[in-house]
Amino acid sequence: MQQPCPHCDQPDMSLLRLVLIGEILCADETLLVLLADLLQQAGLLHLSEEPTVLPVRRQKGTVHALQRSASDR
């Protein structure tokens, strides 16, 4: 019986999704534009001409601002 080849075998789709989500969360604007262009060229992303945005209802209450920690700067 042959040993599985990590370079030839199909990667697990759930792992690929997690890696992609992690990269999107850490990416800067330039990288996200390049990623969107790549996905569009591959036929995986279809951008509409006019974005359809639904109105957002704001909840009444206190708004808390997020602050970056000193280690992130």
NORCOR-V372479 format. One record per residue. RES is the residue in three letters. OMEGA is omega in degrees with one decimal (999 if undefined). NEAR is the number of other ideal C-beta (glycine too) atoms within 10 Angstrom. Layout:
# NORCOR-V372479
RES:OMEGA:NEAR ; RES:OMEGA:NEAR
This chain:
# NORCOR-V372479
MET:-177.6:3 ; GLN:175.9:4 ; GLN:177.0:5 ; PRO:179.7:7 ; CYS:-178.6:7 ; PRO:-179.3:7 ; HIS:-175.8:4 ; CYS:-176.7:6 ; ASP:176.5:8 ; GLN:177.6:6 ; PRO:179.0:9 ; ASP:-176.4:9 ; MET:179.9:8 ; SER:176.5:8 ; LEU:178.4:9 ; LEU:177.5:11 ; ARG:179.6:10 ; LEU:178.7:11 ; VAL:179.8:11 ; LEU:178.5:12 ; ILE:178.1:10 ; GLY:179.0:10 ; GLU:178.1:12 ; ILE:-179.5:11 ; LEU:-178.1:7 ; CYS:-171.6:8 ; ALA:172.5:13 ; ASP:-173.6:7 ; GLU:-178.8:7 ; THR:-179.9:8 ; LEU:178.4:12 ; LEU:177.4:12 ; VAL:178.2:11 ; LEU:179.0:11 ; LEU:178.3:15 ; ALA:178.7:12 ; ASP:179.1:12 ; LEU:178.7:11 ; LEU:179.1:14 ; GLN:178.8:12 ; GLN:179.7:9 ; ALA:179.9:8 ; GLY:-179.1:7 ; LEU:-178.3:8 ; LEU:179.0:12 ; HIS:-178.9:7 ; LEU:177.3:9 ; SER:-179.8:6 ; GLU:179.3:4 ; GLU:-179.8:5 ; PRO:176.6:6 ; THR:-176.9:5 ; VAL:177.1:6 ; LEU:178.5:5 ; PRO:-178.2:4 ; VAL:175.4:6 ; ARG:178.0:6 ; ARG:175.6:6 ; GLN:176.3:7 ; LYS:178.5:5 ; GLY:-177.1:6 ; THR:176.4:5 ; VAL:179.2:6 ; HIS:179.1:6 ; ALA:175.9:4 ; LEU:178.7:4 ; GLN:177.7:7 ; ARG:177.6:7 ; SER:-177.9:6 ; ALA:-179.2:6 ; SER:-179.8:5 ; ASP:-174.8:6 ; ARG:999:5
